[in-house]
């Protein structure tokens, strides 16, 4: 099962401290390049303007912790990198408990969870702590130690362009800016890594594929600012991979336009590949890089197939979203769903039948020689292709019309093409 390999990659990447920038991002991209040797790692300097945004300073951490009045060390960054508020400035001070409380974050509703908190664009410091541990804090003097650097550097991201027969592109994006959490977000980049391997193994590719690993929000804005013209010219369908690792659900978030080729194929695959899924609204439920890819003026056809969607599960953005929350089976399910998406996209042409009235299938060796209980099902699908291949409907539209998976029609279409019954429009 491919999911086993994806899970092993998650385990390797899990301890690394990732953020918008820094050594953790570079280490992560280096490991992904080991898996994908053609991956091109790129950078944008701090202070660069990208549309309405500015690339932030680079942030790195050596160590961070709090020492209690009794000498106990708590909120140790080396034990769990979620303990430190992302982009915390350096500090070494002794403060009383009242002051410390102003810089602590916890979740009373999840008392054993460490929350994930960041402050990318306002310089401050803080720690994240479980509510249980916070409740045990006693009055007294606490030593706060954060050995971090916030300085001009660079934002790193990576892309891989895989050529196909056409310059038309399928766009795939995931982000590499979250620290030690499983579903959001180690599942996205790890599943995308193995999907990239699958794409590279295709014997014949109709489409080219543009694959990016970026920091969320600022990374997509940086990438779009450098590549928008060619992306708008070439991309016919795109998918943002996020939260694809648990076993609890399948989810679908459409593009802003809701009826793109990507939307149609993703919905079609989910309707026929899984027992049930949750369909969300772009108007109410967007929260990842689809906000940038579908923004007015950008207007790329990007949607998402997910497992448990971000912000829709209790463990989201906490230490409970760990390697136990995701699974090899969950990762494999998302992987297989996207494989179906690519297979359908690669076969999704618009066809026109080449004869008037119903073709004589028997004379072409297409009609079953023996009549069995399955004969009518086989013949019915062939007859449906003949009925709806009018030059205006693509394969997904025909499959939707007759309520069967598009992949069940691919072999029939291939035989019809060999018999000169169908032509591409």
ZASE-643503 format. One record per residue (C-alpha): residue number from 1; z, x, y. Coordinates in steps of 0.2 Angstrom, whole numbers. Each point is the difference from the previous one (the first is absolute). Example, Ala and Ser with C-alpha at 12.3 -4.5 7.8 and 13.67 -1.06 7.14 Angstrom:
<1, <39, 62, -22>>
<2, <-3, 6, 17>>
% end
This chain:
<1, <0, 0, 0>>
<2, <-5, 7, 17>>
<3, <16, -7, 7>>
<4, <10, 13, -9>>
<5, <-9, 14, 9>>
<6, <1, -9, 17>>
<7, <19, -2, -3>>
<8, <2, 19, -4>>
<9, <-9, 4, 16>>
<10, <13, -12, 9>>
<11, <14, 9, -8>>
<12, <-7, 17, 7>>
<13, <-2, -6, 17>>
<14, <16, -11, 2>>
<15, <12, 13, 6>>
<16, <-11, 7, 14>>
<17, <5, -5, 18>>
<18, <-16, -8, 8>>
<19, <-1, -6, 17>>
<20, <-14, -2, 13>>
<21, <-2, 19, 0>>
<22, <8, 15, -7>>
<23, <1, 11, -15>>
<24, <3, -14, -12>>
<25, <-16, -8, 5>>
<26, <-9, 16, -3>>
<27, <8, 3, -17>>
<28, <-4, -17, -5>>
<29, <-18, 2, 5>>
<30, <-1, 17, -9>>
<31, <6, -9, -16>>
<32, <-13, -13, 2>>
<33, <-14, 13, 2>>
<34, <6, 8, -16>>
<35, <-5, -17, -8>>
<36, <-15, -2, 11>>
<37, <-7, 17, 3>>
<38, <-13, -6, 13>>
<39, <13, -8, 11>>
<40, <-2, 7, 18>>
<41, <16, 2, 9>>
<42, <-2, -2, 19>>
<43, <11, 0, 15>>
<44, <2, -7, 18>>
<45, <11, 10, 13>>
<46, <16, -8, 7>>
<47, <-4, -8, 17>>
<48, <-18, -5, -4>>
<49, <-5, -17, 6>>
<50, <-7, -12, -12>>
<51, <-5, -17, 8>>
<52, <17, -6, 7>>
<53, <11, 12, -10>>
<54, <5, 18, 1>>
<55, <3, 11, -15>>
<56, <19, 3, -1>>
<57, <9, 17, -2>>
<58, <2, 7, -17>>
<59, <16, -3, -8>>
<60, <9, 11, -14>>
<61, <17, 0, -7>>
<62, <10, 14, -8>>
<63, <16, -9, -3>>
<64, <11, -14, 6>>
<65, <17, -7, -4>>
<66, <16, -7, 6>>
<67, <17, 8, -3>>
<68, <15, -12, -1>>
<69, <17, 3, 7>>
<70, <6, 4, -18>>
<71, <-14, 13, -2>>
<72, <-11, -11, -11>>
<73, <-19, 1, 3>>
<74, <-9, -16, 1>>
<75, <-18, -6, 5>>
<76, <-7, 16, -8>>
<77, <-18, 2, 4>>
<78, <-2, 11, -15>>
<79, <6, -13, -12>>
<80, <-10, -14, 7>>
<81, <-12, 2, 15>>
<82, <2, -19, 5>>
<83, <17, 5, 7>>
<84, <-8, 7, 15>>
<85, <-8, -11, 13>>
<86, <-19, 6, 1>>
<87, <-4, 11, 15>>
<88, <19, 4, 4>>
<89, <2, 13, 13>>
<90, <11, 15, -5>>
<91, <19, -1, 4>>
<92, <16, 9, -5>>
<93, <15, -9, 7>>
<94, <17, -7, -4>>
<95, <2, -18, 5>>
<96, <13, -14, -4>>
<97, <-4, -14, -12>>
<98, <-3, -12, 15>>
<99, <-14, 11, 6>>
<100, <-7, 3, -17>>
<101, <-1, -19, -4>>
<102, <-13, -1, 14>>
<103, <-11, 11, -9>>
<104, <2, -7, -18>>
<105, <-11, -13, -9>>
<106, <4, -10, -15>>
<107, <-4, -17, -8>>
<108, <15, -11, -3>>
<109, <-11, -12, -10>>
<110, <-4, 15, -12>>
<111, <16, 9, 0>>
<112, <-5, 14, -12>>
<113, <-17, 3, 8>>
<114, <-5, 14, 12>>
<115, <-12, -7, 13>>
<116, <-16, 9, 6>>
<117, <1, 1, 19>>
<118, <-12, 10, 12>>
<119, <-1, 4, 18>>
<120, <-17, 8, 2>>
<121, <-3, -2, 19>>
<122, <18, 0, 7>>
<123, <10, 16, -2>>
<124, <17, -4, -7>>
<125, <10, 4, -16>>
<126, <8, -10, -13>>
<127, <5, -2, -18>>
<128, <-3, -14, -14>>
<129, <15, -4, -11>>
<130, <4, -13, -13>>
<131, <11, -14, 6>>
<132, <13, 4, -14>>
<133, <1, 18, 6>>
<134, <1, -5, 19>>
<135, <14, -12, -4>>
<136, <10, 15, -7>>
<137, <-1, 10, 16>>
<138, <17, 4, 8>>
<139, <4, 4, 19>>
<140, <-1, 18, 4>>
<141, <-12, 14, 5>>
<142, <-16, 1, -8>>
<143, <-12, 15, 0>>
<144, <-18, -5, 2>>
<145, <-13, 13, -5>>
<146, <-19, -2, 1>>
<147, <-10, 16, -1>>
<148, <-17, -7, 4>>
<149, <-15, 5, 11>>
<150, <-10, -11, 11>>
<151, <-14, 10, 8>>
<152, <-19, 1, 4>>
<153, <-9, 1, -17>>
<154, <-13, -11, -9>>
<155, <-2, -16, -9>>
<156, <-8, 3, -17>>
<157, <-11, -12, -10>>
<158, <-13, 2, -14>>
<159, <-17, -8, -4>>
<160, <-12, 1, -14>>
<161, <-18, -7, 1>>
<162, <-8, -4, -17>>
<163, <-19, -2, 1>>
<164, <-9, -14, -9>>
<165, <-18, -6, 0>>
<166, <2, -9, 16>>
<167, <8, 6, 17>>
<168, <9, -17, 0>>
<169, <18, 3, -3>>
<170, <16, -7, -8>>
<171, <15, 6, 10>>
<172, <17, 3, -8>>
<173, <16, 4, 10>>
<174, <18, 4, -4>>
<175, <14, 8, 9>>
<176, <11, 16, -3>>
<177, <13, -2, 13>>
<178, <15, -8, -9>>
<179, <14, 10, -8>>
<180, <8, -4, -16>>
<181, <-5, -17, -4>>
<182, <-10, -6, -15>>
<183, <-10, -16, 4>>
<184, <-1, 3, 18>>
<185, <-7, 13, 0>>
<186, <-3, 11, -14>>
<187, <-10, -13, -10>>
<188, <-14, -1, 12>>
<189, <-5, 18, 1>>
<190, <3, 3, -19>>
<191, <-10, -15, -5>>
<192, <-14, 5, 12>>
<193, <0, 18, -7>>
<194, <-4, -7, -18>>
<195, <-12, -13, 7>>
<196, <-9, 15, 8>>
<197, <-1, 8, -16>>
<198, <-8, -15, -8>>
<199, <-13, -2, 14>>
<200, <-5, 18, -3>>
<201, <-2, -3, -18>>
<202, <-13, -14, 3>>
<203, <-16, 4, -8>>
<204, <-10, -8, 14>>
<205, <7, -5, 16>>
<206, <-9, -13, 11>>
<207, <12, 3, 15>>
<208, <7, 15, 8>>
<209, <19, 0, 1>>
<210, <11, 6, 15>>
<211, <18, 3, -5>>
<212, <14, 5, 12>>
<213, <18, 4, -1>>
<214, <9, -1, 17>>
<215, <16, -4, 8>>
<216, <2, -18, 3>>
<217, <-6, -8, 17>>
<218, <-2, 17, 10>>
<219, <-10, 7, -14>>
<220, <-12, -14, -1>>
<221, <-2, 0, 19>>
<222, <-3, 18, 0>>
<223, <-13, -2, -14>>
<224, <-9, -14, 8>>
<225, <-1, 9, 16>>
<226, <-9, 14, -8>>
<227, <-11, -10, -12>>
<228, <-2, -18, 7>>
<229, <-19, 1, 3>>
<230, <-5, 5, -17>>
<231, <13, -11, -8>>
<232, <-7, -16, 8>>
<233, <-17, 5, -5>>
<234, <3, 3, -18>>
<235, <16, -9, -7>>
<236, <-4, -16, -9>>
<237, <17, -2, -8>>
<238, <17, 8, 2>>
<239, <17, -1, -8>>
<240, <17, 6, 7>>
<241, <11, 5, -15>>
<242, <18, -3, 3>>
<243, <15, -6, -11>>
<244, <-10, 0, -17>>
<245, <14, 6, -12>>
<246, <12, -13, -6>>
<247, <-1, -13, -13>>
<248, <6, -15, 10>>
<249, <-16, -8, 8>>
<250, <-18, 2, 5>>
<251, <-4, -3, 18>>
<252, <-16, -2, 11>>
<253, <-1, 3, 18>>
<254, <-17, -4, 8>>
<255, <-9, 8, 14>>
<256, <1, -8, 17>>
<257, <-17, -8, -3>>
<258, <5, -6, -17>>
<259, <-17, -2, -8>>
<260, <-7, 18, -1>>
<261, <-7, 7, -16>>
<262, <17, 9, -3>>
<263, <9, -16, 2>>
<264, <-11, -10, -12>>
<265, <0, 14, -13>>
<266, <19, 3, 1>>
<267, <3, -19, -2>>
<268, <-12, -2, -14>>
<269, <8, 14, -10>>
<270, <17, -6, 3>>
<271, <-5, -18, -5>>
<272, <-7, 6, -17>>
<273, <10, 16, -4>>
<274, <19, -6, 3>>
<275, <9, -15, -5>>
<276, <6, -4, 18>>
<277, <1, 8, 17>>
<278, <7, -3, 17>>
<279, <-13, -2, 14>>
<280, <6, 5, 18>>
<281, <-7, -3, 17>>
<282, <-7, 13, 12>>
<283, <7, -10, 14>>
<284, <18, 0, -6>>
<285, <2, 14, -13>>
<286, <-10, 16, 5>>
<287, <11, 15, 2>>
<288, <-9, 16, -6>>
<289, <-16, 9, 5>>
<290, <-11, -16, -2>>
<291, <7, -3, 18>>
<292, <-11, 14, 6>>
<293, <-15, -1, -11>>
<294, <-2, -19, 4>>
<295, <4, 2, 19>>
<296, <-12, -8, 12>>
<297, <-14, 12, 4>>
<298, <4, 9, -17>>
<299, <-4, -15, -11>>
<300, <-1, 9, -16>>
<301, <0, -11, -16>>
<302, <17, 7, -7>>
<303, <12, -11, -11>>
<304, <14, 4, -12>>
<305, <4, -3, -18>>
<306, <19, 4, -3>>
<307, <14, -3, -12>>
<308, <16, -5, 9>>
<309, <-6, 0, 18>>
<310, <9, 10, 13>>
<311, <15, -9, 9>>
<312, <-1, -13, -14>>
<313, <13, 7, -12>>
<314, <18, 4, 2>>
<315, <-2, 19, -4>>
<316, <-13, 3, 14>>
<317, <4, 14, 11>>
<318, <16, 5, -9>>
<319, <6, 12, -13>>
<320, <-2, -14, -13>>
<321, <-19, 2, 1>>
<322, <2, 15, -12>>
<323, <-8, 6, -16>>
<324, <9, -14, -9>>
<325, <-8, -13, 11>>
<326, <-18, 5, -4>>
<327, <-7, 3, -18>>
<328, <-14, 7, -9>>
<329, <-5, -18, -5>>
<330, <0, -6, 18>>
<331, <-10, 15, 6>>
<332, <-12, -2, -14>>
<333, <-2, -19, 4>>
<334, <-5, 4, 18>>
<335, <-11, 14, -6>>
<336, <-10, -11, -12>>
<337, <-2, -14, 13>>
<338, <-8, 12, 12>>
<339, <-11, 7, -14>>
<340, <-6, -18, -2>>
<341, <-3, -1, 18>>
<342, <-11, 16, 0>>
<343, <-10, -6, -16>>
<344, <-4, -17, 8>>
<345, <-5, 8, 17>>
<346, <-11, 12, -9>>
<347, <-9, -14, -9>>
<348, <0, -13, 14>>
<349, <-18, -2, 4>>
<350, <-9, -16, 6>>
<351, <-13, -5, -13>>
<352, <-15, -12, -1>>
<353, <-7, -8, -16>>
<354, <-18, 5, -2>>
<355, <-7, -16, -9>>
<356, <-1, -18, 5>>
<357, <10, -13, -10>>
<358, <11, 6, -14>>
<359, <-6, 16, -9>>
<360, <-3, 1, -18>>
<361, <14, 11, -6>>
<362, <-5, 0, -18>>
<363, <-17, 8, 3>>
<364, <9, 15, 8>>
<365, <12, 2, -13>>
<366, <15, -6, 11>>
<367, <4, -16, -9>>
<368, <13, 2, -15>>
<369, <-9, 1, -16>>
<370, <15, -9, -9>>
<371, <9, -15, 6>>
<372, <19, 2, 0>>
<373, <14, -8, 10>>
<374, <-2, 14, 13>>
<375, <-19, -3, 2>>
<376, <2, -13, 14>>
<377, <12, 10, 10>>
<378, <-13, 15, -1>>
<379, <-15, -11, 4>>
<380, <10, -10, 14>>
<381, <3, 16, 9>>
<382, <-18, 5, -1>>
<383, <-6, -17, 6>>
<384, <12, 1, 15>>
<385, <-7, 17, 5>>
<386, <-17, -9, -1>>
<387, <6, -14, 10>>
<388, <9, 9, 14>>
<389, <-10, 16, 2>>
<390, <-10, -7, 14>>
<391, <-1, 16, 11>>
<392, <14, -6, 12>>
<393, <16, 2, -11>>
<394, <7, 17, -6>>
<395, <8, 2, -17>>
<396, <18, -3, 6>>
<397, <-6, -17, 8>>
<398, <-8, -5, -16>>
<399, <15, 5, -10>>
<400, <11, -10, 12>>
<401, <-12, -15, -1>>
<402, <2, -1, -19>>
<403, <18, 6, -1>>
<404, <-2, 15, -11>>
<405, <4, 19, 3>>
<406, <-15, 9, 8>>
<407, <2, 13, -13>>
<408, <-5, -12, -14>>
<409, <-17, -2, 9>>
<410, <-4, 18, 1>>
<411, <-7, 2, -17>>
<412, <-11, -16, 2>>
<413, <-7, 6, 16>>
<414, <-4, 17, -8>>
<415, <-10, -9, -14>>
<416, <-9, -11, 12>>
<417, <-5, 14, 11>>
<418, <-7, 9, -15>>
<419, <-10, -15, -5>>
<420, <-7, -2, 18>>
<421, <9, -16, 3>>
<422, <10, 5, 15>>
<423, <-4, 11, 15>>
<424, <12, 6, 13>>
<425, <-1, -7, 17>>
% end
